[in-house]
Amino acid sequence: MATSAYRLLFRQSMKPGVVRTGSWRWASSPSFSTSVQRDTTTETELPVVTTSALEPDEGGEDALTPAKVVEMLDRYIVGQREAKRAVAVALRNRWRRHRIPEGLREEIVPKNILMIGPTGCGKTEIARRLAKIAYAPFVKVEATKFTEVGFHGRDVDQIIRDLVDNAISLQRQKVRARVVKEVEKAVENRIVNMVVGQQRPAEGDANVEAPPENKEEVRKLYCEGALDNRKIQMDVPDGRSRPSVEIIGGGSGFAVNELIHRMEKVFKAQKFERQEMTIGEAKPLLIEIEMEKYLNSDQISKDAIQLAESDGIVFIDEIDKIVTNHETRHGADASSEGVQRDLLPIIEGSIVSTKYGNVNTDHILFICSGAFHSCKPSDMLAELQGRLPIRVELKGLTREDLYRILTEPETNMIKQQQLLMKTEDIDLVFTSEAIHELAAVAAEVNRSVDNIGARRLHTVLERVVEDISFHAPERAGDTYTVDKERVRQSVGDLLHKTDLSRFVL
Ligand SMILES: Nc1ncnc2c1ncn2[C@@H]1O[C@H](COP(=O)(O)OP(=O)(O)OP(=O)(O)O)[C@@H](O)[C@H]1O
């Protein structure tokens, strides 16, 4: 096709549930006018996002049997079998509920869980991992947050709003993963067209249509990254929205940017900031801008709300801190108990309004946890007890458990330290005795100072590797072996000085 100019067709659809593709298409035109036609023949439907959020790491939703879930949790969390089994069954019950005919399905409420166990023994970690395995929206709150001075009577509905925010992020991640290839292709086409346009002869030349092989050549160069250093100018409206692109250099005089710039202004009255950058720099920016069209749709909000309603997990920590022991009257004060009443509606099931729409909390899974040192679960409001029918006890961590936590989880603390040092080209080696000693020290400080469970391992380990970590950049290529002696040197003294270890470890 030979003609003297190009016409921009901006494909855009205003239909609900349809994404504005915003892609620019070149077409021949008898004149070099800047007429713009809206071509609604091509529309990109938003990818349908399934309302069932379960996209587990492995094997699909059906494969998430309780045994499989426990096995997956075992990769990250040591021991606490009872709690793992309880959450695994809760997850499976959701799967079962989804398979019950509508109507009956609504009658089945989740069996919420009360985890009882000392601090730092893995309660939060189990719930958080469960959410990850199930690809479920998750939010953690401290019950005491609602009793803090200045926060008293804080809106507990915020928990559900936060859950929906999390569901929105998950939906966006899903959509992003699903459309990334399509978006990259659109950006590739866009840049290739620009480069081809630049190579075309000046206005008035009869032979204006770039030969296909030329386009393919440009595409090949683009894919190889050979165009990455080529300068373009992008007009970026207020930093992040749709850009227009101009190829500079080449001297064709073809005012691509000018055209796009005007089109942009026709469709969107936005302020543009012109920035010069290379194609390599522009690529990720254009991808983000293109992606935004998929990520800001009503469909995402609808799907996110459904996801939060059917698969959301709310973890309420320190629930015991809002409970008063009825015999001794120790524990929370009367006003804190009011927080139990505040929490009841969302746990029992109610409608919470969020900026994305109303959320029904009937089927959200609530996992509450607490140490219950100075009160008992039976001290909670009867209605709350009734809504937390599954009780599981988690054990305090022994020295042996601490050793296993250091070594067994997939990305255990020892491995993490080694990976960090490897980035500085340092080989960090721990002897088995050293790891046993670390666990022993942590257990001892937990016993003598304050039992903070596995969290103590972080502080002890950091102290042991502190010197290596500090000097690592100057000692690339070295190997450090942490043996029992080194652990003793680093923390041994502190062990015998309780006052000091109280602050340091
Ligand atoms: N059994 C365990 N296995 C592996 N890691 C653990 C275990 N218990 C605790 N940890 C680690 O210790 C840290 C604290 O654990 P977690 O947040 O689950 O404590 P918690 O029981 O919820 O305590 P709290 O009630 O004070 O929040 C986390 O980094 C977690 O990975």
The ligand as a Gaussian input file, in Angstrom:
#p B3LYP/6-31G(d) Opt

LIG

0 1
 N        7.770000     -23.762000      64.880000
 C        8.448000     -22.900000      64.143000
 N        9.090000     -23.296000      63.026000
 C        9.772000     -22.412000      62.277000
 N        9.864000     -21.111000      62.546000
 C        9.239000     -20.661000      63.636000
 C        8.506000     -21.530000      64.476000
 N        8.005000     -20.816000      65.495000
 C        8.380000     -19.551000      65.270000
 N        9.119000     -19.453000      64.171000
 C        9.705000     -18.216000      63.634000
 O        9.749000     -17.273000      64.690000
 C        9.209000     -16.021000      64.296000
 C        8.000000     -15.661000      65.137000
 O        6.974000     -16.630000      64.943000
 P        5.432000     -16.276000      64.925000
 O        5.244000     -14.889000      64.377000
 O        4.689000     -17.351000      64.240000
 O        5.114000     -16.243000      66.460000
 P        3.702000     -16.312000      67.191000
 O        3.542000     -17.672000      67.775000
 O        2.620000     -15.872000      66.294000
 O        3.931000     -15.294000      68.351000
 P        3.082000     -13.985000      68.731000
 O        1.836000     -14.494000      69.346000
 O        3.934000     -13.273000      69.701000
 O        2.852000     -13.235000      67.486000
 C        8.891000     -16.146000      62.835000
 O        9.989000     -15.636000      62.116000
 C        8.783000     -17.638000      62.583000
 O        9.184000     -17.968000      61.313000

